Amino acid sequence: MKPEQKDIYTSLAPLYDTLMGDVDYESWADFIDEIMQTHHYDPQNILELACGTGALALSLAELECYSITATDLSASMIKIAQQKAAEFELNVDFFPMNYLDILIEKKFDCIYTVFDSVNYLKEKEEINTFLLNTYRILNPGGLLIYDFSTPKNSLESVDFLNNEEGVAGKYRYFRNSRYDAKERIHYNEFEIEELDQETGKVINSFREIHTQRAYSLHEMLSIVEQTPYHLVAKYAGFDLIDADENSARVTMVLKCQNLQ
Ligand SMILES: C[S@@+](CC[C@H](N)C(=O)[O-])C[C@H]1O[C@@H](n2cnc3c(N)ncnc32)[C@H](O)[C@@H]1O
């Protein structure tokens, strides 16, 4: 049976939490909380972009000090996030939204997005659009916090990610990962098989190809320079430590200077 090609994070959605089983979202939420509390005088209304199945937003919601809205392009990922919020009785307003086409009129004190979600933007102009769109819905003094993955991260992780396989509930998956260092594009191709629970036979098969662009710190800083944002900090890893060109993942903290 020829695998059906699906939009990204459609067939992968039911497997996503298993694939991310080793990710410590509670510590990641603590890191985002620390950044917000360090660089904003009183963060209250928070927006997460590209929230996936909501793990980080739900961890932040447990702190009970923020009003949280969380969005993602994939309706399948959002549906799982909504189910988890209901199951754990946590208050997060989840809905689907493309972060390049922000349709919210409300303004926020902090907007954040994590785990390389911005690397799905393969053109510098798209990052610029993303930055200007978020600026428009931040309160004066508000923060945009986002991480991105650098070429170093792709070079270090590609062998580890390639040929990964596993089982998640009624699904079996296989990942092929490759990095084009010249174009700085990282390809992750997932083959997903849905198995009949009784016979174990494959009843459906899907393919998703994810392409992400790795950005150097220098490239990202030159994009930010062309926006009205003020650069507050650039952190390496998950600590308040200044990033440099050797950092594998960088968390940017930008401030909206609009004072009206
Ligand atoms: C690597 S996952 C990270 C999800 C989540 N932030 C986490 O930490 O688990 C990348 C997410 O980016 C979302 N995404 C990709 N392009 C997007 C876009 N243009 N607008 C909103 N979300 C997008 C995908 O649907 C996916 O859920």
Ligand as a Chemical Component Dictionary entry (heavy atoms), coordinates in Angstrom:
data_LIG
# 
_chem_comp.id                   LIG 
_chem_comp.type                 NON-POLYMER 
_chem_comp.pdbx_formal_charge   0 
_chem_comp.three_letter_code    LIG 
# 
loop_
_chem_comp_atom.comp_id 
_chem_comp_atom.atom_id 
_chem_comp_atom.alt_atom_id 
_chem_comp_atom.type_symbol 
_chem_comp_atom.charge 
_chem_comp_atom.model_Cartn_x 
_chem_comp_atom.model_Cartn_y 
_chem_comp_atom.model_Cartn_z 
_chem_comp_atom.pdbx_ordinal 
LIG C1  C1  C 0  8.445 20.653 16.923 1  
LIG S1  S1  S 1  6.726 20.987 17.111 2  
LIG C2  C2  C 0  6.779 21.858 18.667 3  
LIG C3  C3  C 0  5.446 21.870 19.353 4  
LIG C4  C4  C 0  5.460 22.426 20.772 5  
LIG N1  N1  N 0  5.951 23.792 20.791 6  
LIG C5  C5  C 0  6.301 21.560 21.678 7  
LIG O1  O1  O 0  7.255 22.068 22.267 8  
LIG O2  O2  O -1 5.998 20.385 21.820 9  
LIG C6  C6  C 0  6.461 22.280 15.956 10 
LIG C7  C7  C 0  5.037 22.811 15.948 11 
LIG O3  O3  O 0  5.006 23.961 15.102 12 
LIG C8  C8  C 0  3.736 24.001 14.498 13 
LIG N2  N2  N 0  3.801 24.904 13.360 14 
LIG C9  C9  C 0  4.569 24.784 12.251 15 
LIG N3  N3  N 0  4.331 25.817 11.417 16 
LIG C10 C10 C 0  3.400 26.614 12.025 17 
LIG C11 C11 C 0  2.739 27.825 11.663 18 
LIG N4  N4  N 0  2.972 28.422 10.493 19 
LIG N5  N5  N 0  1.854 28.361 12.531 20 
LIG C12 C12 C 0  1.592 27.767 13.727 21 
LIG N6  N6  N 0  2.168 26.596 14.105 22 
LIG C13 C13 C 0  3.063 26.034 13.261 23 
LIG C14 C14 C 0  3.458 22.544 14.146 24 
LIG O4  O4  O 0  2.095 22.296 13.868 25 
LIG C15 C15 C 0  3.985 21.854 15.398 26 
LIG O5  O5  O 0  2.987 21.632 16.345 27 
# 
loop_
_chem_comp_bond.comp_id 
_chem_comp_bond.atom_id_1 
_chem_comp_bond.atom_id_2 
_chem_comp_bond.value_order 
_chem_comp_bond.pdbx_ordinal 
LIG C1  S1  SING 1  
LIG S1  C2  SING 2  
LIG S1  C6  SING 3  
LIG C2  C3  SING 4  
LIG C3  C4  SING 5  
LIG C4  N1  SING 6  
LIG C4  C5  SING 7  
LIG C5  O1  DOUB 8  
LIG C5  O2  SING 9  
LIG C6  C7  SING 10 
LIG C7  O3  SING 11 
LIG C7  C15 SING 12 
LIG O3  C8  SING 13 
LIG C8  N2  SING 14 
LIG C8  C14 SING 15 
LIG N2  C9  SING 16 
LIG N2  C13 SING 17 
LIG C9  N3  DOUB 18 
LIG N3  C10 SING 19 
LIG C10 C11 SING 20 
LIG C10 C13 DOUB 21 
LIG C11 N4  SING 22 
LIG C11 N5  DOUB 23 
LIG N5  C12 SING 24 
LIG C12 N6  DOUB 25 
LIG N6  C13 SING 26 
LIG C14 O4  SING 27 
LIG C14 C15 SING 28 
LIG C15 O5  SING 29 
# 
